[in-house]
Amino acid sequence: MASEDTTRINKYLSEIGYCSRRAADQLILENRVTINGSVPEMGTKIIPGDIVKVDGKLVSKPDEKPVYIAFNKPIGIVCTTDTKAEKDNIIDYIKFPKRIFPIGRLDKPSEGLILLTSDGDIVNKILRARNNHEKEYLVSVNRPITTEFLKNMRSGVPILDTITRECEVEQIDKNKFRIILTQGLNRQIRRMCEFLDFKVTKLKRVRIMNIKLDIPIGKWRYLSTDEMDEINRLISSSSKTHIDPQ
């Protein structure tokens, strides 16, 4: 069998829309994946005709095109695909008729735009896009914003054993500002504000890359062909693979 016909098992599970590569790696570590009845090692490659199962259930490559959707997440919904451990999960809330999962995350107490897809391979491509992966937020805090606060937020704040990247921050009113990030540290904005003795009272994501929030809370829509074309352009440096729009 020619080498180009082989695919790493984690990449295969990602490409068929079963899960992201990171989630696939975890499934493999937990011995929940089998290839032709045997538990594979990390990095094992499969060839056409191999029988791949997860938790004993056969998985196969779907014929239909992957879907890409934008969702306006309400406060209280958790961005996880673990429907058993978290009753307020995003999957049960949307009730999409096909297996999908979020690209990135948005904290439970936050609201706004998040993208979901059935295409596991796009997740790492988007997250690797770095500066082209802009995320814009509107943030309210518990006390009046100061010039020093804005300066520190823009130049970088020490959190999680690193210094946050320089970013764009614009004051909107006394207690509200707009911020554009190009990285996705855990609870980044909240941690940045806490370091500067401010507490976030409301956080709303209004844009991811070229996708703007334009739907009511709790609703979703498919990404357009034009939107997917632009995403392809923005992530072109992180992957040579073109993504078909829904």
C-alpha positions in Angstrom: 0.0 0.0 0.0 1.4 3.4 -1.0 2.4 5.6 1.9 0.1 8.4 0.7 -2.9 6.0 1.4 -2.1 5.9 5.1 -3.5 8.3 7.7 -2.7 8.7 11.4 -5.6 7.5 13.5 -6.0 10.8 15.3 -6.1 12.7 12.0 -8.6 10.2 10.6 -11.0 10.6 13.5 -10.6 14.4 13.1 -11.2 14.4 9.3 -14.4 12.3 9.6 -15.8 14.7 12.1 -15.7 12.4 15.1 -13.7 14.7 17.3 -10.7 17.0 17.3 -7.2 15.6 17.1 -6.6 16.5 20.7 -9.7 14.6 21.8 -8.7 11.7 19.5 -5.3 11.5 21.2 -7.1 11.3 24.6 -9.4 8.5 23.3 -6.3 6.6 22.1 -4.5 7.1 25.5 -7.6 5.7 27.2 -7.6 2.6 25.0 -11.1 3.4 23.7 -10.0 3.1 20.0 -9.5 -0.1 18.1 -8.2 -0.8 14.6 -9.2 -4.2 13.2 -9.9 -5.3 16.8 -6.5 -4.2 18.3 -5.8 -1.2 20.5 -3.4 1.1 18.6 -0.4 3.1 19.8 -0.3 6.9 19.5 0.7 7.7 15.9 -0.5 4.4 14.4 -1.6 4.8 10.8 -4.6 3.2 9.1 -5.1 2.2 5.5 -8.3 2.1 3.4 -10.4 -0.9 4.5 -9.3 -0.9 8.2 -12.1 -1.2 10.7 -12.0 1.6 13.2 -14.1 1.6 16.3 -14.5 3.9 19.3 -16.0 2.4 22.5 -16.8 -0.7 20.4 -18.8 1.2 17.8 -17.9 1.4 14.2 -16.9 4.9 12.9 -16.8 5.6 9.2 -16.2 8.6 6.9 -19.4 10.4 6.1 -20.3 11.1 2.5 -22.0 14.4 3.1 -20.1 17.7 3.4 -19.1 19.0 6.8 -21.1 21.8 8.4 -19.9 25.1 9.8 -22.2 27.1 12.0 -22.1 30.3 14.1 -24.0 30.2 17.4 -24.8 33.0 19.9 -24.2 31.2 23.1 -26.3 32.3 26.1 -24.8 32.7 29.6 -24.8 29.4 31.5 -24.2 27.1 28.5 -21.0 25.1 28.7 -18.8 24.6 25.5 -18.3 20.8 25.9 -19.3 17.8 24.0 -19.6 15.7 27.2 -23.3 15.5 27.4 -23.3 13.0 30.3 -21.1 15.0 32.7 -22.6 18.5 31.9 -26.4 18.9 31.6 -26.1 22.5 30.3 -23.8 21.5 27.4 -23.8 23.3 24.1 -24.6 20.1 22.1 -27.9 19.3 23.8 -28.8 23.0 23.7 -28.4 23.3 19.9 -29.8 19.8 19.2 -28.1 19.8 15.7 -29.0 16.6 13.8 -25.4 15.8 13.1 -22.4 15.3 15.4 -20.7 18.8 15.8 -18.3 20.3 18.3 -17.1 23.8 19.2 -14.0 25.5 17.7 -12.3 26.8 20.8 -14.4 27.7 23.9 -16.4 30.5 25.6 -16.7 30.4 29.4 -19.9 29.4 31.1 -20.6 32.9 32.5 -19.8 34.5 29.1 -22.1 35.0 26.1 -21.7 35.6 22.4 -20.3 34.1 19.2 -18.8 30.6 19.0 -18.3 28.5 15.9 -19.1 24.8 15.7 -18.4 22.2 13.0 -18.5 18.6 12.1 -15.0 19.0 10.5 -12.5 18.1 13.2 -9.5 19.0 11.0 -10.4 22.7 10.8 -10.1 23.2 14.6 -6.3 23.1 14.8 -6.0 25.0 11.5 -7.9 27.9 12.9 -6.2 27.8 16.3 -2.8 27.8 14.6 -3.6 30.9 12.5 -2.3 33.1 15.4 -2.7 36.8 14.4 -5.3 35.9 11.8 -7.4 34.4 14.5 -8.7 37.6 16.0 -11.5 37.4 18.6 -13.3 40.6 19.6 -15.1 41.1 22.9 -17.2 43.7 24.7 -16.4 43.7 28.4 -18.0 45.5 31.4 -16.1 45.7 34.7 -17.1 46.6 38.2 -15.5 50.0 38.5 -14.5 53.0 36.3 -11.8 52.2 33.7 -8.6 54.1 34.1 -5.9 55.1 31.7 -3.4 52.9 33.5 -5.8 49.9 33.1 -6.1 50.4 29.4 -2.3 50.8 29.0 -1.6 47.6 30.9 -4.3 45.6 29.1 -2.8 46.7 25.7 0.8 46.0 26.5 0.4 42.6 28.2 -0.4 41.2 31.6 1.3 38.4 33.5 -1.1 35.4 33.8 -0.7 31.6 33.7 3.1 31.8 33.7 3.3 34.0 30.6 2.8 37.6 29.4 -0.3 38.1 27.3 0.3 39.4 23.7 -0.1 43.1 22.9 -3.7 43.7 21.9 -6.1 46.4 20.9 -8.2 47.9 23.7 -10.7 50.7 23.3 -12.8 52.3 26.1 -16.5 52.5 25.2 -17.9 54.1 28.3 -17.1 54.5 32.0 -17.1 50.8 32.8 -17.0 49.2 29.4 -14.3 48.4 26.8 -13.7 46.6 23.6 -10.7 44.2 23.3 -9.3 42.2 20.3 -7.2 39.1 21.2 -5.1 36.8 19.0 -4.5 34.1 21.6 -6.8 31.9 23.7 -5.6 31.5 27.2 -8.0 30.0 29.7 -10.3 32.7 31.0 -7.8 35.2 29.6 -9.8 38.5 29.8 -11.1 37.7 33.3 -7.6 36.8 34.5 -6.1 40.0 33.0 -8.7 42.1 34.6 -8.4 40.4 38.0 -4.6 40.9 37.9 -5.3 44.7 37.6 -7.9 44.6 40.4 -10.9 44.8 38.2 -13.7 42.3 38.0 -15.6 41.4 34.8 -19.4 41.8 35.2 -20.3 41.0 31.6 -18.3 39.5 28.7 -19.7 39.1 25.2 -17.8 37.9 22.2 -18.9 39.7 19.0 -16.5 38.5 16.4 -14.2 35.6 15.5 -11.9 36.3 12.6 -14.2 37.6 9.8 -17.4 36.2 11.4 -19.5 38.8 13.2 -22.2 38.2 15.8 -25.5 38.9 13.9 -28.0 36.5 15.4 -30.2 36.5 18.5 -29.1 34.8 21.8 -29.6 31.1 21.6 -29.8 31.0 17.8 -27.5 29.6 15.1 -26.9 29.9 11.4 -24.7 28.3 8.7 -21.6 30.2 7.6 -21.9 31.5 4.1 -19.7 30.7 1.1 -18.1 34.1 1.3 -17.4 33.7 5.0 -15.8 30.3 4.4 -13.7 31.6 1.5 -12.3 34.3 3.8 -11.6 31.8 6.6 -9.7 29.7 4.1 -7.7 32.8 3.1 -6.9 33.7 6.7 -5.8 30.2 7.7 -3.9 29.5 4.4 -0.6 29.8 6.1 -1.4 27.0 8.6 -2.8 24.5 6.1 -2.8 23.8 2.4 -6.2 22.1 2.7 -9.2 24.0 1.4 -12.4 23.9 3.4 -15.7 23.5 1.6 -18.5 25.8 2.8 -21.9 24.5 3.9 
